[in-house]
């Protein structure tokens, strides 16, 4: 389950399931760029 949290005023963080992180082979510190597709869905792309 993905959760949006508000740890500090004016800032949000997103918690992703570990299974998704492992499938994408992302590691701690991986930079992601959020974009929207034509349906308005959020897509996370890894910054190379």
N, CA, C and O of each residue as an XYZ file, in Angstrom:
192
protein
N       0.843     -1.170      0.000
C       0.000      0.000      0.000
C       0.898      1.246      0.000
O       1.859      1.322      0.766
N       0.591      2.183     -0.830
C       1.314      3.448     -0.891
C       0.651      4.423      0.080
O      -0.574      4.542      0.115
N       1.476      5.121      0.869
C       0.949      6.089      1.831
C       1.580      7.452      1.588
O       2.777      7.557      1.319
N       0.766      8.487      1.686
C       1.253      9.862      1.643
C       1.248     10.359      3.083
O       0.227     10.297      3.768
N       2.398     10.853      3.535
C       2.532     11.313      4.908
C       2.982     12.766      4.914
O       3.584     13.249      3.955
N       2.681     13.454      6.010
C       3.043     14.859      6.161
C       3.902     15.016      7.416
O       3.408     15.459      8.452
N       5.211     14.648      7.326
C       6.061     14.708      8.518
C       6.378     16.131      8.982
O       6.569     16.358     10.177
N       6.435     17.087      8.062
C       6.739     18.480      8.394
C       5.772     19.380      7.637
O       5.345     19.034      6.536
N       5.422     20.521      8.204
C       4.542     21.452      7.484
C       5.142     21.848      6.129
O       6.317     22.205      6.042
N       4.326     21.780      5.081
C       4.775     22.164      3.746
C       5.560     21.089      3.025
O       6.115     21.346      1.956
N       5.621     19.880      3.589
C       6.389     18.797      2.975
C       5.617     17.490      3.095
O       5.024     17.210      4.137
N       5.622     16.686      2.028
C       4.980     15.379      2.041
C       6.002     14.329      1.640
O       6.965     14.625      0.932
N       5.790     13.121      2.087
C       6.626     12.002      1.648
C       5.711     10.856      1.239
O       4.585     10.738      1.723
N       6.211     10.018      0.345
C       5.445      8.869     -0.143
C       6.182      7.610      0.276
O       7.387      7.489      0.055
N       5.465      6.674      0.878
C       6.033      5.392      1.267
C       5.586      4.353      0.249
O       4.391      4.166      0.021
N       6.569      3.671     -0.369
C       6.285      2.652     -1.380
C       6.546      1.268     -0.802
O       7.436      1.108      0.033
N       5.780      0.260     -1.236
C       6.011     -1.102     -0.761
C       7.385     -1.621     -1.188
O       7.850     -1.332     -2.290
N       8.025     -2.386     -0.311
C       9.352     -2.937     -0.572
C       9.359     -3.808     -1.826
O      10.356     -3.835     -2.547
N       8.270     -4.518     -2.098
C       8.189     -5.371     -3.291
C       8.364     -4.586     -4.579
O       9.034     -5.049     -5.501
N       7.772     -3.410     -4.653
C       7.906     -2.563     -5.841
C       9.347     -2.084     -5.974
O       9.908     -2.085     -7.070
N       9.945     -1.676     -4.856
C      11.327     -1.199     -4.869
C      12.262     -2.296     -5.368
O      13.154     -2.029     -6.174
N      12.067     -3.521     -4.900
C      12.915     -4.644     -5.325
C      12.703     -4.975     -6.800
O      13.671     -5.239     -7.513
N      11.450     -4.965     -7.271
C      11.173     -5.265     -8.689
C      11.828     -4.242     -9.609
O      12.334     -4.596    -10.674
N      11.820     -2.976     -9.204
C      12.422     -1.914    -10.006
C      13.938     -1.839     -9.822
O      14.621     -1.117    -10.549
N      14.466     -2.596     -8.834
C      15.900     -2.615     -8.508
C      16.402     -1.229     -8.088
O      17.536     -0.845     -8.374
N      15.511     -0.481     -7.393
C      15.901      0.809     -6.860
C      16.604      0.586     -5.540
O      16.262     -0.338     -4.802
N      17.578      1.413     -5.235
C      18.316      1.339     -3.981
C      18.124      2.647     -3.211
O      17.620      3.634     -3.747
N      18.533      2.630     -1.959
C      18.442      3.828     -1.127
C      19.180      4.971     -1.820
O      20.308      4.797     -2.280
N      18.554      6.120     -1.892
C      19.166      7.282     -2.523
C      18.850      7.426     -4.000
O      19.255      8.412     -4.616
N      18.129      6.459     -4.595
C      17.739      6.556     -6.004
C      16.848      7.787     -6.179
O      15.901      7.990     -5.419
N      17.158      8.605     -7.188
C      16.353      9.797     -7.450
C      15.250      9.453     -8.444
O      15.493      8.817     -9.470
N      14.037      9.885     -8.120
C      12.869      9.625     -8.961
C      12.248     10.945     -9.392
O      12.254     11.924     -8.645
N      11.706     10.957    -10.617
C      11.033     12.131    -11.150
C       9.560     11.789    -11.366
O       9.254     10.929    -12.192
N       8.638     12.436    -10.646
C       7.211     12.156    -10.844
C       6.668     12.901    -12.065
O       6.943     14.087    -12.247
N       5.901     12.204    -12.893
C       5.229     12.814    -14.036
C       3.791     12.315    -14.067
O       3.438     11.391    -13.334
N       2.964     12.916    -14.905
C       1.587     12.474    -15.091
C       1.423     11.959    -16.510
O       1.970     12.530    -17.454
N       0.660     10.869    -16.659
C       0.356     10.391    -18.007
C      -0.938     11.041    -18.496
O      -1.511     11.887    -17.810
N      -1.391     10.646    -19.677
C      -2.582     11.286    -20.259
C      -3.856     11.035    -19.462
O      -4.839     11.755    -19.638
N      -3.861     10.021    -18.584
C      -5.023      9.727    -17.743
C      -4.959     10.456    -16.401
O      -5.890     10.364    -15.601
N      -3.860     11.182    -16.153
C      -3.689     11.874    -14.892
C      -3.074     11.014    -13.806
O      -3.045     11.413    -12.642
N      -2.575      9.824    -14.174
C      -1.944      8.936    -13.205
C      -0.494      9.348    -12.974
O       0.180      9.817    -13.890
N      -0.030      9.172    -11.765
C       1.358      9.527    -11.418
C       2.288      8.403    -11.859
O       2.045      7.232    -11.569
N       3.350      8.770    -12.558
C       4.378      7.836    -13.009
C       5.695      8.267    -12.376
O       6.065      9.439    -12.448
N       6.403      7.329    -11.759
C       7.719      7.632    -11.191
C       8.787      7.098    -12.134
O       8.813      5.909    -12.451
N       9.667      7.987    -12.578
C      10.751      7.598    -13.470
C      12.075      7.821    -12.752
O      12.284      8.838    -12.091
N      12.965      6.839    -12.901
C      14.277      6.956    -12.277
C      15.118      7.951    -13.053
O      15.154      7.923    -14.283
N      15.796      8.832    -12.323
C      16.716      9.785    -12.949
C      18.060      9.087    -13.082
O      18.647      8.657    -12.088
N      18.538      8.978    -14.298
C      19.809      8.282    -14.552
C      20.978      9.202    -14.360
O      22.124      8.788    -14.531
